[in-house]
Amino acid sequence: MQYSFNLFRYNYQPTFGMVAFSKPLDSLAQAAIMESFRLDAVEAPQRELERQEKENAENRMAREKARAINKATIRP
């Protein structure tokens, strides 16, 4: 069989649904999902580093802006 058809019923509702999928494509999709989990785990440290760098740059810009505003109000 290349296809699977599953009939299901929602809990506490009088409705039904049907899901149909191709078994060969499902196995390819499962393999792709597993690969995406692996890549997420490998790339997570780099993404976290980039997030921290972006946050630091935003904080630095906010401090510089506040400094410029405060500097204008100070009278020597």
mmJSON file of the N, C-alpha and C atoms, coordinates in Angstrom:
{"data_MODEL":{"atom_site":{
"group_PDB":["ATOM","ATOM","ATOM","ATOM","ATOM","ATOM","ATOM","ATOM","ATOM","ATOM","ATOM","ATOM","ATOM","ATOM","ATOM","ATOM","ATOM","ATOM","ATOM","ATOM","ATOM","ATOM","ATOM","ATOM","ATOM","ATOM","ATOM","ATOM","ATOM","ATOM","ATOM","ATOM","ATOM","ATOM","ATOM","ATOM","ATOM","ATOM","ATOM","ATOM","ATOM","ATOM","ATOM","ATOM","ATOM","ATOM","ATOM","ATOM","ATOM","ATOM","ATOM","ATOM","ATOM","ATOM","ATOM","ATOM","ATOM","ATOM","ATOM","ATOM","ATOM","ATOM","ATOM","ATOM","ATOM","ATOM","ATOM","ATOM","ATOM","ATOM","ATOM","ATOM","ATOM","ATOM","ATOM","ATOM","ATOM","ATOM","ATOM","ATOM","ATOM","ATOM","ATOM","ATOM","ATOM","ATOM","ATOM","ATOM","ATOM","ATOM","ATOM","ATOM","ATOM","ATOM","ATOM","ATOM","ATOM","ATOM","ATOM","ATOM","ATOM","ATOM","ATOM","ATOM","ATOM","ATOM","ATOM","ATOM","ATOM","ATOM","ATOM","ATOM","ATOM","ATOM","ATOM","ATOM","ATOM","ATOM","ATOM","ATOM","ATOM","ATOM","ATOM","ATOM","ATOM","ATOM","ATOM","ATOM","ATOM","ATOM","ATOM","ATOM","ATOM","ATOM","ATOM","ATOM","ATOM","ATOM","ATOM","ATOM","ATOM","ATOM","ATOM","ATOM","ATOM","ATOM","ATOM","ATOM","ATOM","ATOM","ATOM","ATOM","ATOM","ATOM","ATOM","ATOM","ATOM","ATOM","ATOM","ATOM","ATOM","ATOM","ATOM","ATOM","ATOM","ATOM","ATOM","ATOM","ATOM","ATOM","ATOM","ATOM","ATOM","ATOM","ATOM","ATOM","ATOM","ATOM","ATOM","ATOM","ATOM","ATOM","ATOM","ATOM","ATOM","ATOM","ATOM","ATOM","ATOM","ATOM","ATOM","ATOM","ATOM","ATOM","ATOM","ATOM","ATOM","ATOM","ATOM","ATOM","ATOM","ATOM","ATOM","ATOM","ATOM","ATOM","ATOM","ATOM","ATOM","ATOM","ATOM","ATOM","ATOM","ATOM","ATOM","ATOM","ATOM","ATOM","ATOM","ATOM","ATOM","ATOM","ATOM","ATOM","ATOM","ATOM","ATOM","ATOM"],
"id":[1,2,3,4,5,6,7,8,9,10,11,12,13,14,15,16,17,18,19,20,21,22,23,24,25,26,27,28,29,30,31,32,33,34,35,36,37,38,39,40,41,42,43,44,45,46,47,48,49,50,51,52,53,54,55,56,57,58,59,60,61,62,63,64,65,66,67,68,69,70,71,72,73,74,75,76,77,78,79,80,81,82,83,84,85,86,87,88,89,90,91,92,93,94,95,96,97,98,99,100,101,102,103,104,105,106,107,108,109,110,111,112,113,114,115,116,117,118,119,120,121,122,123,124,125,126,127,128,129,130,131,132,133,134,135,136,137,138,139,140,141,142,143,144,145,146,147,148,149,150,151,152,153,154,155,156,157,158,159,160,161,162,163,164,165,166,167,168,169,170,171,172,173,174,175,176,177,178,179,180,181,182,183,184,185,186,187,188,189,190,191,192,193,194,195,196,197,198,199,200,201,202,203,204,205,206,207,208,209,210,211,212,213,214,215,216,217,218,219,220,221,222,223,224,225,226,227,228],
"type_symbol":["N","C","C","N","C","C","N","C","C","N","C","C","N","C","C","N","C","C","N","C","C","N","C","C","N","C","C","N","C","C","N","C","C","N","C","C","N","C","C","N","C","C","N","C","C","N","C","C","N","C","C","N","C","C","N","C","C","N","C","C","N","C","C","N","C","C","N","C","C","N","C","C","N","C","C","N","C","C","N","C","C","N","C","C","N","C","C","N","C","C","N","C","C","N","C","C","N","C","C","N","C","C","N","C","C","N","C","C","N","C","C","N","C","C","N","C","C","N","C","C","N","C","C","N","C","C","N","C","C","N","C","C","N","C","C","N","C","C","N","C","C","N","C","C","N","C","C","N","C","C","N","C","C","N","C","C","N","C","C","N","C","C","N","C","C","N","C","C","N","C","C","N","C","C","N","C","C","N","C","C","N","C","C","N","C","C","N","C","C","N","C","C","N","C","C","N","C","C","N","C","C","N","C","C","N","C","C","N","C","C","N","C","C","N","C","C","N","C","C","N","C","C","N","C","C","N","C","C"],
"label_atom_id":["N","CA","C","N","CA","C","N","CA","C","N","CA","C","N","CA","C","N","CA","C","N","CA","C","N","CA","C","N","CA","C","N","CA","C","N","CA","C","N","CA","C","N","CA","C","N","CA","C","N","CA","C","N","CA","C","N","CA","C","N","CA","C","N","CA","C","N","CA","C","N","CA","C","N","CA","C","N","CA","C","N","CA","C","N","CA","C","N","CA","C","N","CA","C","N","CA","C","N","CA","C","N","CA","C","N","CA","C","N","CA","C","N","CA","C","N","CA","C","N","CA","C","N","CA","C","N","CA","C","N","CA","C","N","CA","C","N","CA","C","N","CA","C","N","CA","C","N","CA","C","N","CA","C","N","CA","C","N","CA","C","N","CA","C","N","CA","C","N","CA","C","N","CA","C","N","CA","C","N","CA","C","N","CA","C","N","CA","C","N","CA","C","N","CA","C","N","CA","C","N","CA","C","N","CA","C","N","CA","C","N","CA","C","N","CA","C","N","CA","C","N","CA","C","N","CA","C","N","CA","C","N","CA","C","N","CA","C","N","CA","C","N","CA","C","N","CA","C","N","CA","C","N","CA","C","N","CA","C","N","CA","C","N","CA","C"],
"label_alt_id":[null,null,null,null,null,null,null,null,null,null,null,null,null,null,null,null,null,null,null,null,null,null,null,null,null,null,null,null,null,null,null,null,null,null,null,null,null,null,null,null,null,null,null,null,null,null,null,null,null,null,null,null,null,null,null,null,null,null,null,null,null,null,null,null,null,null,null,null,null,null,null,null,null,null,null,null,null,null,null,null,null,null,null,null,null,null,null,null,null,null,null,null,null,null,null,null,null,null,null,null,null,null,null,null,null,null,null,null,null,null,null,null,null,null,null,null,null,null,null,null,null,null,null,null,null,null,null,null,null,null,null,null,null,null,null,null,null,null,null,null,null,null,null,null,null,null,null,null,null,null,null,null,null,null,null,null,null,null,null,null,null,null,null,null,null,null,null,null,null,null,null,null,null,null,null,null,null,null,null,null,null,null,null,null,null,null,null,null,null,null,null,null,null,null,null,null,null,null,null,null,null,null,null,null,null,null,null,null,null,null,null,null,null,null,null,null,null,null,null,null,null,null,null,null,null,null,null,null],
"label_comp_id":["MET","MET","MET","GLN","GLN","GLN","TYR","TYR","TYR","SER","SER","SER","PHE","PHE","PHE","ASN","ASN","ASN","LEU","LEU","LEU","PHE","PHE","PHE","ARG","ARG","ARG","TYR","TYR","TYR","ASN","ASN","ASN","TYR","TYR","TYR","GLN","GLN","GLN","PRO","PRO","PRO","THR","THR","THR","PHE","PHE","PHE","GLY","GLY","GLY","MET","MET","MET","VAL","VAL","VAL","ALA","ALA","ALA","PHE","PHE","PHE","SER","SER","SER","LYS","LYS","LYS","PRO","PRO","PRO","LEU","LEU","LEU","ASP","ASP","ASP","SER","SER","SER","LEU","LEU","LEU","ALA","ALA","ALA","GLN","GLN","GLN","ALA","ALA","ALA","ALA","ALA","ALA","ILE","ILE","ILE","MET","MET","MET","GLU","GLU","GLU","SER","SER","SER","PHE","PHE","PHE","ARG","ARG","ARG","LEU","LEU","LEU","ASP","ASP","ASP","ALA","ALA","ALA","VAL","VAL","VAL","GLU","GLU","GLU","ALA","ALA","ALA","PRO","PRO","PRO","GLN","GLN","GLN","ARG","ARG","ARG","GLU","GLU","GLU","LEU","LEU","LEU","GLU","GLU","GLU","ARG","ARG","ARG","GLN","GLN","GLN","GLU","GLU","GLU","LYS","LYS","LYS","GLU","GLU","GLU","ASN","ASN","ASN","ALA","ALA","ALA","GLU","GLU","GLU","ASN","ASN","ASN","ARG","ARG","ARG","MET","MET","MET","ALA","ALA","ALA","ARG","ARG","ARG","GLU","GLU","GLU","LYS","LYS","LYS","ALA","ALA","ALA","ARG","ARG","ARG","ALA","ALA","ALA","ILE","ILE","ILE","ASN","ASN","ASN","LYS","LYS","LYS","ALA","ALA","ALA","THR","THR","THR","ILE","ILE","ILE","ARG","ARG","ARG","PRO","PRO","PRO"],
"label_asym_id":["A","A","A","A","A","A","A","A","A","A","A","A","A","A","A","A","A","A","A","A","A","A","A","A","A","A","A","A","A","A","A","A","A","A","A","A","A","A","A","A","A","A","A","A","A","A","A","A","A","A","A","A","A","A","A","A","A","A","A","A","A","A","A","A","A","A","A","A","A","A","A","A","A","A","A","A","A","A","A","A","A","A","A","A","A","A","A","A","A","A","A","A","A","A","A","A","A","A","A","A","A","A","A","A","A","A","A","A","A","A","A","A","A","A","A","A","A","A","A","A","A","A","A","A","A","A","A","A","A","A","A","A","A","A","A","A","A","A","A","A","A","A","A","A","A","A","A","A","A","A","A","A","A","A","A","A","A","A","A","A","A","A","A","A","A","A","A","A","A","A","A","A","A","A","A","A","A","A","A","A","A","A","A","A","A","A","A","A","A","A","A","A","A","A","A","A","A","A","A","A","A","A","A","A","A","A","A","A","A","A","A","A","A","A","A","A","A","A","A","A","A","A","A","A","A","A","A","A"],
"label_entity_id":["1","1","1","1","1","1","1","1","1","1","1","1","1","1","1","1","1","1","1","1","1","1","1","1","1","1","1","1","1","1","1","1","1","1","1","1","1","1","1","1","1","1","1","1","1","1","1","1","1","1","1","1","1","1","1","1","1","1","1","1","1","1","1","1","1","1","1","1","1","1","1","1","1","1","1","1","1","1","1","1","1","1","1","1","1","1","1","1","1","1","1","1","1","1","1","1","1","1","1","1","1","1","1","1","1","1","1","1","1","1","1","1","1","1","1","1","1","1","1","1","1","1","1","1","1","1","1","1","1","1","1","1","1","1","1","1","1","1","1","1","1","1","1","1","1","1","1","1","1","1","1","1","1","1","1","1","1","1","1","1","1","1","1","1","1","1","1","1","1","1","1","1","1","1","1","1","1","1","1","1","1","1","1","1","1","1","1","1","1","1","1","1","1","1","1","1","1","1","1","1","1","1","1","1","1","1","1","1","1","1","1","1","1","1","1","1","1","1","1","1","1","1","1","1","1","1","1","1"],
"label_seq_id":[1,1,1,2,2,2,3,3,3,4,4,4,5,5,5,6,6,6,7,7,7,8,8,8,9,9,9,10,10,10,11,11,11,12,12,12,13,13,13,14,14,14,15,15,15,16,16,16,17,17,17,18,18,18,19,19,19,20,20,20,21,21,21,22,22,22,23,23,23,24,24,24,25,25,25,26,26,26,27,27,27,28,28,28,29,29,29,30,30,30,31,31,31,32,32,32,33,33,33,34,34,34,35,35,35,36,36,36,37,37,37,38,38,38,39,39,39,40,40,40,41,41,41,42,42,42,43,43,43,44,44,44,45,45,45,46,46,46,47,47,47,48,48,48,49,49,49,50,50,50,51,51,51,52,52,52,53,53,53,54,54,54,55,55,55,56,56,56,57,57,57,58,58,58,59,59,59,60,60,60,61,61,61,62,62,62,63,63,63,64,64,64,65,65,65,66,66,66,67,67,67,68,68,68,69,69,69,70,70,70,71,71,71,72,72,72,73,73,73,74,74,74,75,75,75,76,76,76],
"pdbx_PDB_ins_code":[null,null,null,null,null,null,null,null,null,null,null,null,null,null,null,null,null,null,null,null,null,null,null,null,null,null,null,null,null,null,null,null,null,null,null,null,null,null,null,null,null,null,null,null,null,null,null,null,null,null,null,null,null,null,null,null,null,null,null,null,null,null,null,null,null,null,null,null,null,null,null,null,null,null,null,null,null,null,null,null,null,null,null,null,null,null,null,null,null,null,null,null,null,null,null,null,null,null,null,null,null,null,null,null,null,null,null,null,null,null,null,null,null,null,null,null,null,null,null,null,null,null,null,null,null,null,null,null,null,null,null,null,null,null,null,null,null,null,null,null,null,null,null,null,null,null,null,null,null,null,null,null,null,null,null,null,null,null,null,null,null,null,null,null,null,null,null,null,null,null,null,null,null,null,null,null,null,null,null,null,null,null,null,null,null,null,null,null,null,null,null,null,null,null,null,null,null,null,null,null,null,null,null,null,null,null,null,null,null,null,null,null,null,null,null,null,null,null,null,null,null,null,null,null,null,null,null,null],
"Cartn_x":[0.831,0.0,0.869,0.547,1.296,0.621,-0.634,-1.382,-2.005,-2.214,-2.893,-4.016,-5.186,-6.333,-6.749,-6.81,-7.162,-8.394,-9.385,-10.6,-10.48,-10.812,-10.73,-11.948,-12.189,-13.303,-12.735,-13.197,-12.779,-13.418,-12.672,-13.222,-14.279,-15.366,-16.444,-17.084,-16.95,-17.609,-18.191,-19.303,-19.929,-19.404,-18.113,-17.568,-16.453,-16.256,-15.227,-14.286,-13.128,-12.188,-11.455,-10.827,-10.056,-8.714,-7.675,-6.329,-5.837,-5.33,-4.765,-3.335,-2.428,-1.045,-0.368,0.682,1.469,2.554,2.636,3.631,5.067,5.391,6.773,7.142,6.216,6.499,6.552,5.761,5.792,7.159,7.753,9.069,10.124,10.005,10.926,10.73,9.481,9.193,9.743,9.598,10.13,11.651,12.308,13.765,14.169,13.412,13.709,13.497,12.482,12.229,13.376,13.836,14.955,16.221,16.459,17.626,17.508,16.298,16.122,16.396,15.987,16.296,17.807,18.494,19.943,20.613,20.178,20.763,20.471,19.271,18.95,19.9,20.184,21.087,22.505,22.941,24.297,24.416,23.395,23.455,23.018,22.455,21.936,22.995,24.209,25.199,25.529,25.635,25.941,24.781,23.556,22.396,22.321,22.623,22.607,23.676,24.857,25.923,25.497,24.892,24.421,23.325,22.441,21.38,21.969,22.971,23.608,24.34,25.022,25.724,24.743,23.611,22.595,22.038,21.761,21.242,22.258,23.534,24.569,24.671,24.576,24.633,23.435,22.25,21.064,21.204,21.723,21.928,22.953,24.017,25.056,24.476,23.659,23.045,22.095,21.338,20.427,21.212,22.334,23.166,23.764,24.227,24.809,23.761,22.551,21.481,21.149,21.036,20.747,21.881,23.108,24.259,24.211,23.886,23.803,22.717,21.578,20.483,20.884,21.481,21.893,23.03,23.928,25.073,24.616,23.549,23.037,22.438,21.942,21.303,22.298,23.513,24.51,25.167,25.238,25.881,27.144,28.273,29.521,29.657],
"Cartn_y":[-1.19,0.0,1.245,2.164,3.409,4.525,4.364,5.439,4.934,5.854,5.526,6.54,6.043,6.898,6.649,7.703,7.586,8.434,7.81,8.497,8.784,10.005,10.341,11.158,11.188,11.946,12.883,14.117,15.091,14.747,14.937,14.717,15.772,15.344,16.221,17.017,16.569,17.223,16.146,16.439,15.42,15.459,15.757,15.849,14.827,14.476,13.53,14.194,13.595,14.073,12.9,13.142,12.098,12.674,11.909,12.289,11.24,11.699,10.795,11.219,10.251,10.588,9.462,9.841,8.896,8.332,7.042,6.428,6.698,6.616,6.934,8.393,9.311,10.711,10.97,10.219,10.376,9.994,8.923,8.524,9.576,10.174,11.252,12.467,12.785,13.922,13.681,12.465,12.145,12.277,11.833,11.963,13.437,14.253,15.685,16.353,15.934,16.487,16.142,14.909,14.503,15.282,15.517,16.291,17.736,18.293,19.668,19.762,18.751,18.744,18.693,17.878,17.768,19.1,19.735,21.02,22.103,22.088,23.056,22.909,21.689,21.458,21.912,21.705,22.096,23.612,24.269,25.703,26.559,25.968,26.734,27.619,27.133,28.007,29.251,29.105,30.254,31.243,30.737,31.629,32.391,31.716,32.376,33.464,33.187,34.181,35.392,35.167,36.27,37.067,36.379,37.07,37.964,37.457,38.245,39.448,39.257,40.368,41.447,41.042,42.0,42.753,42.032,42.662,43.654,43.274,44.178,45.43,45.274,46.423,47.345,46.782,47.594,48.343,47.675,48.327,49.453,49.207,50.229,51.453,51.22,52.336,53.118,52.425,53.098,53.937,53.408,54.175,55.4,55.236,56.365,57.441,57.037,57.997,58.737,57.997,58.624,59.559,59.175,60.016,61.31,61.233,62.441,63.386,62.819,63.642,64.271,63.471,63.975,64.974,64.751,65.651,67.043,67.113,68.407,69.201,68.525,69.223,69.647,69.137,69.483,70.804,71.698,72.995,73.053,73.287,73.34,74.591],
"Cartn_z":[0.0,0.0,0.0,-0.872,-0.933,-0.148,0.161,0.808,2.093,2.992,4.235,4.434,4.82,5.103,6.538,7.31,8.722,9.008,9.576,9.986,11.475,11.874,13.292,13.689,14.99,15.559,16.604,16.572,17.583,18.915,19.991,21.329,21.629,22.205,22.659,21.527,20.294,19.168,18.26,17.637,16.773,15.337,15.147,13.792,13.605,12.366,11.986,10.99,10.817,9.813,9.206,8.071,7.413,6.992,7.26,6.859,5.876,4.738,3.747,3.487,3.448,3.132,2.392,1.674,0.897,1.802,1.927,2.81,2.357,1.062,0.667,0.96,0.711,1.006,2.499,3.27,4.721,5.277,4.766,5.264,4.898,3.708,3.334,4.237,4.528,5.405,6.805,7.32,8.65,8.674,7.606,7.53,7.499,6.769,6.707,8.06,8.776,10.113,11.053,11.013,11.876,11.53,10.254,9.829,10.317,10.283,10.755,12.254,13.034,14.47,14.688,13.897,14.029,13.703,12.614,12.228,13.256,13.83,14.879,16.06,16.447,17.572,17.251,16.017,15.617,15.513,14.977,14.716,15.9,16.934,18.071,18.736,19.0,19.646,18.815,17.511,16.652,16.645,16.587,16.612,17.932,19.044,20.356,20.413,19.881,19.847,19.018,17.866,17.02,17.716,18.447,19.181,20.261,20.984,22.033,21.446,20.316,19.679,19.232,18.683,18.254,19.452,20.532,21.744,22.309,22.32,22.816,21.95,20.638,19.737,19.965,20.161,20.424,21.74,22.766,24.058,23.945,23.194,23.004,22.295,21.271,20.549,21.459,22.292,23.219,24.222,24.73,25.673,25.003,23.75,23.036,22.773,22.451,22.22,23.516,24.606,25.902,26.3,26.033,26.356,25.577,24.298,23.461,23.972,24.375,24.898,26.227,27.115,28.425,28.313,27.378,27.212,26.806,26.013,25.566,26.722,27.753,28.876,29.943,29.927,30.947,30.574,31.552,31.322,32.182,31.532,32.309,33.138],
"occupancy":[1.0,1.0,1.0,1.0,1.0,1.0,1.0,1.0,1.0,1.0,1.0,1.0,1.0,1.0,1.0,1.0,1.0,1.0,1.0,1.0,1.0,1.0,1.0,1.0,1.0,1.0,1.0,1.0,1.0,1.0,1.0,1.0,1.0,1.0,1.0,1.0,1.0,1.0,1.0,1.0,1.0,1.0,1.0,1.0,1.0,1.0,1.0,1.0,1.0,1.0,1.0,1.0,1.0,1.0,1.0,1.0,1.0,1.0,1.0,1.0,1.0,1.0,1.0,1.0,1.0,1.0,1.0,1.0,1.0,1.0,1.0,1.0,1.0,1.0,1.0,1.0,1.0,1.0,1.0,1.0,1.0,1.0,1.0,1.0,1.0,1.0,1.0,1.0,1.0,1.0,1.0,1.0,1.0,1.0,1.0,1.0,1.0,1.0,1.0,1.0,1.0,1.0,1.0,1.0,1.0,1.0,1.0,1.0,1.0,1.0,1.0,1.0,1.0,1.0,1.0,1.0,1.0,1.0,1.0,1.0,1.0,1.0,1.0,1.0,1.0,1.0,1.0,1.0,1.0,1.0,1.0,1.0,1.0,1.0,1.0,1.0,1.0,1.0,1.0,1.0,1.0,1.0,1.0,1.0,1.0,1.0,1.0,1.0,1.0,1.0,1.0,1.0,1.0,1.0,1.0,1.0,1.0,1.0,1.0,1.0,1.0,1.0,1.0,1.0,1.0,1.0,1.0,1.0,1.0,1.0,1.0,1.0,1.0,1.0,1.0,1.0,1.0,1.0,1.0,1.0,1.0,1.0,1.0,1.0,1.0,1.0,1.0,1.0,1.0,1.0,1.0,1.0,1.0,1.0,1.0,1.0,1.0,1.0,1.0,1.0,1.0,1.0,1.0,1.0,1.0,1.0,1.0,1.0,1.0,1.0,1.0,1.0,1.0,1.0,1.0,1.0,1.0,1.0,1.0,1.0,1.0,1.0,1.0,1.0,1.0,1.0,1.0,1.0],
"B_iso_or_equiv":[0.0,0.0,0.0,0.0,0.0,0.0,0.0,0.0,0.0,0.0,0.0,0.0,0.0,0.0,0.0,0.0,0.0,0.0,0.0,0.0,0.0,0.0,0.0,0.0,0.0,0.0,0.0,0.0,0.0,0.0,0.0,0.0,0.0,0.0,0.0,0.0,0.0,0.0,0.0,0.0,0.0,0.0,0.0,0.0,0.0,0.0,0.0,0.0,0.0,0.0,0.0,0.0,0.0,0.0,0.0,0.0,0.0,0.0,0.0,0.0,0.0,0.0,0.0,0.0,0.0,0.0,0.0,0.0,0.0,0.0,0.0,0.0,0.0,0.0,0.0,0.0,0.0,0.0,0.0,0.0,0.0,0.0,0.0,0.0,0.0,0.0,0.0,0.0,0.0,0.0,0.0,0.0,0.0,0.0,0.0,0.0,0.0,0.0,0.0,0.0,0.0,0.0,0.0,0.0,0.0,0.0,0.0,0.0,0.0,0.0,0.0,0.0,0.0,0.0,0.0,0.0,0.0,0.0,0.0,0.0,0.0,0.0,0.0,0.0,0.0,0.0,0.0,0.0,0.0,0.0,0.0,0.0,0.0,0.0,0.0,0.0,0.0,0.0,0.0,0.0,0.0,0.0,0.0,0.0,0.0,0.0,0.0,0.0,0.0,0.0,0.0,0.0,0.0,0.0,0.0,0.0,0.0,0.0,0.0,0.0,0.0,0.0,0.0,0.0,0.0,0.0,0.0,0.0,0.0,0.0,0.0,0.0,0.0,0.0,0.0,0.0,0.0,0.0,0.0,0.0,0.0,0.0,0.0,0.0,0.0,0.0,0.0,0.0,0.0,0.0,0.0,0.0,0.0,0.0,0.0,0.0,0.0,0.0,0.0,0.0,0.0,0.0,0.0,0.0,0.0,0.0,0.0,0.0,0.0,0.0,0.0,0.0,0.0,0.0,0.0,0.0,0.0,0.0,0.0,0.0,0.0,0.0,0.0,0.0,0.0,0.0,0.0,0.0],
"pdbx_formal_charge":[null,null,null,null,null,null,null,null,null,null,null,null,null,null,null,null,null,null,null,null,null,null,null,null,null,null,null,null,null,null,null,null,null,null,null,null,null,null,null,null,null,null,null,null,null,null,null,null,null,null,null,null,null,null,null,null,null,null,null,null,null,null,null,null,null,null,null,null,null,null,null,null,null,null,null,null,null,null,null,null,null,null,null,null,null,null,null,null,null,null,null,null,null,null,null,null,null,null,null,null,null,null,null,null,null,null,null,null,null,null,null,null,null,null,null,null,null,null,null,null,null,null,null,null,null,null,null,null,null,null,null,null,null,null,null,null,null,null,null,null,null,null,null,null,null,null,null,null,null,null,null,null,null,null,null,null,null,null,null,null,null,null,null,null,null,null,null,null,null,null,null,null,null,null,null,null,null,null,null,null,null,null,null,null,null,null,null,null,null,null,null,null,null,null,null,null,null,null,null,null,null,null,null,null,null,null,null,null,null,null,null,null,null,null,null,null,null,null,null,null,null,null,null,null,null,null,null,null],
"auth_seq_id":[1,1,1,2,2,2,3,3,3,4,4,4,5,5,5,6,6,6,7,7,7,8,8,8,9,9,9,10,10,10,11,11,11,12,12,12,13,13,13,14,14,14,15,15,15,16,16,16,17,17,17,18,18,18,19,19,19,20,20,20,21,21,21,22,22,22,23,23,23,24,24,24,25,25,25,26,26,26,27,27,27,28,28,28,29,29,29,30,30,30,31,31,31,32,32,32,33,33,33,34,34,34,35,35,35,36,36,36,37,37,37,38,38,38,39,39,39,40,40,40,41,41,41,42,42,42,43,43,43,44,44,44,45,45,45,46,46,46,47,47,47,48,48,48,49,49,49,50,50,50,51,51,51,52,52,52,53,53,53,54,54,54,55,55,55,56,56,56,57,57,57,58,58,58,59,59,59,60,60,60,61,61,61,62,62,62,63,63,63,64,64,64,65,65,65,66,66,66,67,67,67,68,68,68,69,69,69,70,70,70,71,71,71,72,72,72,73,73,73,74,74,74,75,75,75,76,76,76],
"auth_comp_id":["MET","MET","MET","GLN","GLN","GLN","TYR","TYR","TYR","SER","SER","SER","PHE","PHE","PHE","ASN","ASN","ASN","LEU","LEU","LEU","PHE","PHE","PHE","ARG","ARG","ARG","TYR","TYR","TYR","ASN","ASN","ASN","TYR","TYR","TYR","GLN","GLN","GLN","PRO","PRO","PRO","THR","THR","THR","PHE","PHE","PHE","GLY","GLY","GLY","MET","MET","MET","VAL","VAL","VAL","ALA","ALA","ALA","PHE","PHE","PHE","SER","SER","SER","LYS","LYS","LYS","PRO","PRO","PRO","LEU","LEU","LEU","ASP","ASP","ASP","SER","SER","SER","LEU","LEU","LEU","ALA","ALA","ALA","GLN","GLN","GLN","ALA","ALA","ALA","ALA","ALA","ALA","ILE","ILE","ILE","MET","MET","MET","GLU","GLU","GLU","SER","SER","SER","PHE","PHE","PHE","ARG","ARG","ARG","LEU","LEU","LEU","ASP","ASP","ASP","ALA","ALA","ALA","VAL","VAL","VAL","GLU","GLU","GLU","ALA","ALA","ALA","PRO","PRO","PRO","GLN","GLN","GLN","ARG","ARG","ARG","GLU","GLU","GLU","LEU","LEU","LEU","GLU","GLU","GLU","ARG","ARG","ARG","GLN","GLN","GLN","GLU","GLU","GLU","LYS","LYS","LYS","GLU","GLU","GLU","ASN","ASN","ASN","ALA","ALA","ALA","GLU","GLU","GLU","ASN","ASN","ASN","ARG","ARG","ARG","MET","MET","MET","ALA","ALA","ALA","ARG","ARG","ARG","GLU","GLU","GLU","LYS","LYS","LYS","ALA","ALA","ALA","ARG","ARG","ARG","ALA","ALA","ALA","ILE","ILE","ILE","ASN","ASN","ASN","LYS","LYS","LYS","ALA","ALA","ALA","THR","THR","THR","ILE","ILE","ILE","ARG","ARG","ARG","PRO","PRO","PRO"],
"auth_asym_id":["A","A","A","A","A","A","A","A","A","A","A","A","A","A","A","A","A","A","A","A","A","A","A","A","A","A","A","A","A","A","A","A","A","A","A","A","A","A","A","A","A","A","A","A","A","A","A","A","A","A","A","A","A","A","A","A","A","A","A","A","A","A","A","A","A","A","A","A","A","A","A","A","A","A","A","A","A","A","A","A","A","A","A","A","A","A","A","A","A","A","A","A","A","A","A","A","A","A","A","A","A","A","A","A","A","A","A","A","A","A","A","A","A","A","A","A","A","A","A","A","A","A","A","A","A","A","A","A","A","A","A","A","A","A","A","A","A","A","A","A","A","A","A","A","A","A","A","A","A","A","A","A","A","A","A","A","A","A","A","A","A","A","A","A","A","A","A","A","A","A","A","A","A","A","A","A","A","A","A","A","A","A","A","A","A","A","A","A","A","A","A","A","A","A","A","A","A","A","A","A","A","A","A","A","A","A","A","A","A","A","A","A","A","A","A","A","A","A","A","A","A","A","A","A","A","A","A","A"],
"auth_atom_id":["N","CA","C","N","CA","C","N","CA","C","N","CA","C","N","CA","C","N","CA","C","N","CA","C","N","CA","C","N","CA","C","N","CA","C","N","CA","C","N","CA","C","N","CA","C","N","CA","C","N","CA","C","N","CA","C","N","CA","C","N","CA","C","N","CA","C","N","CA","C","N","CA","C","N","CA","C","N","CA","C","N","CA","C","N","CA","C","N","CA","C","N","CA","C","N","CA","C","N","CA","C","N","CA","C","N","CA","C","N","CA","C","N","CA","C","N","CA","C","N","CA","C","N","CA","C","N","CA","C","N","CA","C","N","CA","C","N","CA","C","N","CA","C","N","CA","C","N","CA","C","N","CA","C","N","CA","C","N","CA","C","N","CA","C","N","CA","C","N","CA","C","N","CA","C","N","CA","C","N","CA","C","N","CA","C","N","CA","C","N","CA","C","N","CA","C","N","CA","C","N","CA","C","N","CA","C","N","CA","C","N","CA","C","N","CA","C","N","CA","C","N","CA","C","N","CA","C","N","CA","C","N","CA","C","N","CA","C","N","CA","C","N","CA","C","N","CA","C","N","CA","C","N","CA","C","N","CA","C","N","CA","C","N","CA","C"],
"pdbx_PDB_model_num":[1,1,1,1,1,1,1,1,1,1,1,1,1,1,1,1,1,1,1,1,1,1,1,1,1,1,1,1,1,1,1,1,1,1,1,1,1,1,1,1,1,1,1,1,1,1,1,1,1,1,1,1,1,1,1,1,1,1,1,1,1,1,1,1,1,1,1,1,1,1,1,1,1,1,1,1,1,1,1,1,1,1,1,1,1,1,1,1,1,1,1,1,1,1,1,1,1,1,1,1,1,1,1,1,1,1,1,1,1,1,1,1,1,1,1,1,1,1,1,1,1,1,1,1,1,1,1,1,1,1,1,1,1,1,1,1,1,1,1,1,1,1,1,1,1,1,1,1,1,1,1,1,1,1,1,1,1,1,1,1,1,1,1,1,1,1,1,1,1,1,1,1,1,1,1,1,1,1,1,1,1,1,1,1,1,1,1,1,1,1,1,1,1,1,1,1,1,1,1,1,1,1,1,1,1,1,1,1,1,1,1,1,1,1,1,1,1,1,1,1,1,1,1,1,1,1,1,1]
}}}
